[in-house]
C-alpha cells in the first residue's frame, strides 16, 4: 500500500483560512474524501477555464482576420471603427464564455 501524507495548516486569524476551517469541519463524512474531491474538481475547473480562454483567442483571431479582409471595391474602415468593432467583439466573447 502506497500512502502519502500532506500536512495542512490553518491560520485562524486569516479570514480565508477560518472560512476553509469552518467548511471542512462542517463536512459530514470523511474530510479526507472531501479534500480529495475538492482538489480534483478545482484542477478540472482551471483546465476548463484555460481551454475557454484559448478558444476565445482563436475565435477572436478568426473574426479579426475576416474583418480585415475586405472586398476589392469596399471602402477601408476608419481606424476608430475597427477599434470599436474589436471592443464590441471582445465584450461579446467575454460575456458568452
MOCOR-V215198 format. One line per field, one symbol per residue. burial: + if it has 9 or more other C-alpha atoms within 8 Angstrom, else -. A space follows every 10 residues. Layout:
# MOCOR-V215198
burial = ???
This chain:
# MOCOR-V215198
burial = ---------- ------++-- +--+--+--- +--+------ ---------- -+---+---+ ---+------ ---------- -+---+--++ --+----
